[in-house]
Amino acid sequence: MSTQYKGYDLDPSTSKSAGSDDWMTAIHISKMSSDDYKTQAFYNKNAFATKEEADDYSINLGKQIIDGTHPTLKLNAQSSTFDYQ
């Protein structure tokens, strides 16, 4: 389930937690630049009972990061990096 938001592609990358029925949250934020397609991955410790809940949370997390309203996670326009919360 990929979503576009303000020129970025948001791709939730949720997965089942090992040894649990919980779904872990993650979002890949991508954007085409003048020379390349850049992607940053952000992982979050929150877990949810369903994949749909985890995907929705991940999309909203991506929107907060793009808008600059998340308190700790920020986009790094210079490189592809991985950030954890």
C-alpha positions as a LaTeX table, in Angstrom:
\begin{tabular}{lrrr}
\hline
Residue & $x$ (\AA) & $y$ (\AA) & $z$ (\AA) \\
\hline
Met1 & 0.00 & 0.00 & 0.00 \\
Ser2 & 1.98 & 2.98 & $-1.26$ \\
Thr3 & 0.71 & 6.51 & $-0.69$ \\
Gln4 & 1.82 & 9.80 & $-2.19$ \\
Tyr5 & 2.07 & 12.84 & 0.09 \\
Lys6 & 3.48 & 16.26 & $-0.83$ \\
Gly7 & 5.64 & 14.82 & $-3.61$ \\
Tyr8 & 6.95 & 11.90 & $-1.54$ \\
Asp9 & 6.16 & 8.20 & $-1.81$ \\
Leu10 & 5.25 & 6.62 & 1.52 \\
Asp11 & 5.66 & 2.85 & 1.66 \\
Pro12 & 4.79 & 1.16 & 4.95 \\
Ser13 & 7.06 & $-1.79$ & 5.62 \\
Thr14 & 5.30 & $-3.41$ & 8.54 \\
Ser15 & 6.22 & $-6.90$ & 9.66 \\
Lys16 & 5.25 & $-9.49$ & 12.25 \\
Ser17 & 7.33 & $-9.36$ & 15.39 \\
Ala18 & 9.38 & $-12.50$ & 15.96 \\
Gly19 & 7.70 & $-14.77$ & 18.47 \\
Ser20 & 4.61 & $-12.57$ & 18.70 \\
Asp21 & 1.38 & $-11.82$ & 16.90 \\
Asp22 & 2.12 & $-8.09$ & 16.99 \\
Trp23 & 2.84 & $-6.04$ & 13.88 \\
Met24 & 5.87 & $-3.71$ & 14.02 \\
Thr25 & 5.82 & $-0.33$ & 12.30 \\
Ala26 & 8.17 & 1.06 & 9.67 \\
Ile27 & 7.92 & 3.58 & 6.85 \\
His28 & 10.09 & 4.16 & 3.78 \\
Ile29 & 9.93 & 7.74 & 2.51 \\
Ser30 & 11.14 & 8.22 & $-1.06$ \\
Lys31 & 11.47 & 11.13 & $-3.45$ \\
Met32 & 12.91 & 11.59 & $-6.91$ \\
Ser33 & 15.72 & 14.14 & $-6.87$ \\
Ser34 & 17.49 & 15.67 & $-9.84$ \\
Asp35 & 19.99 & 12.81 & $-9.96$ \\
Asp36 & 18.50 & 9.87 & $-8.10$ \\
Tyr37 & 15.58 & 8.30 & $-6.27$ \\
Lys38 & 16.34 & 8.76 & $-2.56$ \\
Thr39 & 14.78 & 6.66 & 0.18 \\
Gln40 & 14.94 & 6.91 & 3.95 \\
Ala41 & 13.66 & 4.19 & 6.24 \\
Phe42 & 12.23 & 4.96 & 9.67 \\
Tyr43 & 11.46 & 2.27 & 12.24 \\
Asn44 & 9.28 & 2.64 & 15.30 \\
Lys45 & 8.95 & 0.55 & 18.45 \\
Asn46 & 5.14 & 0.70 & 18.47 \\
Ala47 & 3.35 & $-2.59$ & 17.84 \\
Phe48 & $-0.22$ & $-3.23$ & 16.74 \\
Ala49 & $-2.61$ & $-6.17$ & 16.68 \\
Thr50 & $-3.31$ & $-5.94$ & 12.93 \\
Lys51 & $-1.31$ & $-5.16$ & 9.81 \\
Glu52 & $-3.86$ & $-2.50$ & 8.86 \\
Glu53 & $-3.34$ & $-0.64$ & 12.16 \\
Ala54 & 0.43 & $-0.82$ & 11.76 \\
Asp55 & 0.23 & 0.39 & 8.13 \\
Asp56 & $-2.04$ & 3.32 & 9.09 \\
Tyr57 & 0.28 & 4.32 & 11.93 \\
Ser58 & 3.30 & 4.09 & 9.62 \\
Ile59 & 1.66 & 6.32 & 6.98 \\
Asn60 & 0.76 & 8.91 & 9.62 \\
Leu61 & 4.32 & 8.73 & 10.99 \\
Gly62 & 5.65 & 9.42 & 7.48 \\
Lys63 & 3.37 & 12.44 & 7.10 \\
Gln64 & 4.59 & 13.85 & 10.43 \\
Ile65 & 8.21 & 13.39 & 9.34 \\
Ile66 & 7.59 & 15.10 & 5.99 \\
Asp67 & 5.71 & 17.96 & 7.66 \\
Gly68 & 8.53 & 18.37 & 10.19 \\
Thr69 & 6.12 & 17.94 & 13.11 \\
His70 & 7.59 & 14.74 & 14.55 \\
Pro71 & 9.59 & 15.60 & 17.68 \\
Thr72 & 12.65 & 13.47 & 16.88 \\
Leu73 & 12.56 & 12.00 & 13.36 \\
Lys74 & 13.61 & 14.24 & 10.47 \\
Leu75 & 14.25 & 13.80 & 6.76 \\
Asn76 & 17.86 & 13.96 & 5.66 \\
Ala77 & 17.80 & 15.33 & 2.12 \\
Gln78 & 21.48 & 14.59 & 1.56 \\
Ser79 & 21.55 & 10.82 & 1.85 \\
Ser80 & 19.63 & 7.65 & 2.40 \\
Thr81 & 19.71 & 6.87 & 6.10 \\
Phe82 & 17.92 & 4.71 & 8.59 \\
Asp83 & 16.42 & 6.25 & 11.72 \\
Tyr84 & 14.97 & 4.48 & 14.71 \\
Gln85 & 12.60 & 5.58 & 17.45 \\
\hline
\end{tabular}
